[in-house]
Amino acid sequence: MLVVSEIIGNSEGIVKSMLKRNIDIKPQLEKIIELDEKRRSTQASLDNLLAESNQIAKDIGKLFKEGLVEKASNLKEKAALLKVDSKNLSALLNSYVSELKVLLLDIPNIPHDLVPKGSSENDNIEILREGEIPELHKNALPHWELAVKYDIIDFELGNKITGAGFPVYKDKGAKLQRALINYFLDKNIDAGYKEIQVPILINEESGTGTGQLPDKEGQMYLVNEDNLYLAPTAEVPVTNIYRNSILNSNQLPICLTSYTPCFRREAGSYGSHVRGLNRLHQFDKVELVRIENPSKSYLALEEMVNHVKSILIELKLPFRILRLCGGDLGFTSCLTYDFEVYSAAQKKWLEVSSVSNFENYQSNRLKLRINNNGNKELAHTLNGSSLALPRIVACILENFQTESSINIPKILVPYTGFDKI
């Protein structure tokens, strides 16, 4: 959520930056500034009334002590009128605050200067490409056919149990999943991240705190009776650990990693681009979350990008890194780098990770602040997938296939206990 004081101080700059998202934000900002003026004016009037009421209460007590009952009674009548006025002003103030919050929640984050203007993923900028794309044998299969051939993933069984987008992993397919989770966690822990396990059900406050609500409400699974959501990513419960918190600067950086299943409705998607593991409603992911001092958050973003890059290099998967354009940038992000791995059998790039800096956008929603020697300021939050499993599994199955087996990347063999399927 944008900070109102920053909107007032830099509305023209924000309007210009939001054009990268192809949004004319000027009318909304003008409405916010107008509402905030009304809020501040009403707050000042209310404060004056309350101060006057407090003084009258003192005067009434003094008059009664002095035996001036009539004067005290007159003041009591005035105090009663002030109480009514205060109640009305308080109600008006609350309406301004509520309306202001609704407007602010509807505005996305301001893109960083490095974010290119663009309308879709076609306008993203490739900043790095690494690894060799394998040449597969002439009878190479996509992962959904390999899954059937080696009986390691059963999409039909998942459909029977739940529905499309909920596969069942079997035997070495399940072991490969578990191996990747453990490998990712170990890599993250070795890099200085602390492992944490969190609930996968979140409340509305948590979804609002990290920006999934109200923006992505339609993409989340809701447990109606309890008004709880299935977490779309570990980012949500992990970051919300620090909601309504003031951290001392010497506690930073906070670096956490967490494995959770993730749930996304992904409604209305059909075709080959979502076939097999390409897009699921339930999938496993290991996440990185960092809380940083604002002066160090972009150095932290660079470290996170390099960390994810090192994992893909060890897996020997060909990948590229994209800097997302304004039209493809997530609602809460200032700057995002996407990692895509090349699927040799499908002959296309598949996104496997997003690494983002949200600056103070989430922390303003979360009321997450840093105490720097008595000066309080909003923290910066970052997160990244390290990594999402489905498309990593798909690319391992496809890129490492031979005519008679699927080889396992050497780095994973100590985790799987086998070197081929």
Secondary structure, DSSP 8 states (H G I E B T S, - for coil): ---HHHHHHSHHHHHHHHGGGT---HHHHHHHHHHHHHHHHHHHHHHHHHHHHHHHHHHHHHHHHTT-HHHHHHHHHHHHHHHHHHHHHHHHHHHHHHHHHHHHHTS-----TT----SSGGG-EEEEEES------TT---HHHHHHHTT-EEHHHHHHHT-TT--EE-THHHHHHHHHHHHHHHHHHHTT-EE----SEE-HHHHHHHT-TTTTGGGS-EEGGGTEEE-SSTHHHHHGGGTTEEEEGGG--EEEEEEEEEE---TT--SGGGTTTTS-SEEEEEEEEEEE-GGGHHHHHHHHHHHHHHHHHHHT--EEEEE--TTTS-TT-SEEEEEEEEETTTTEEEEEEEEEEEETHHHHHHTEEEEETTEEEE-EEEEEEEEEHHHHHHHHHHHTB-SS-BB--GGGHHHHS-SB-
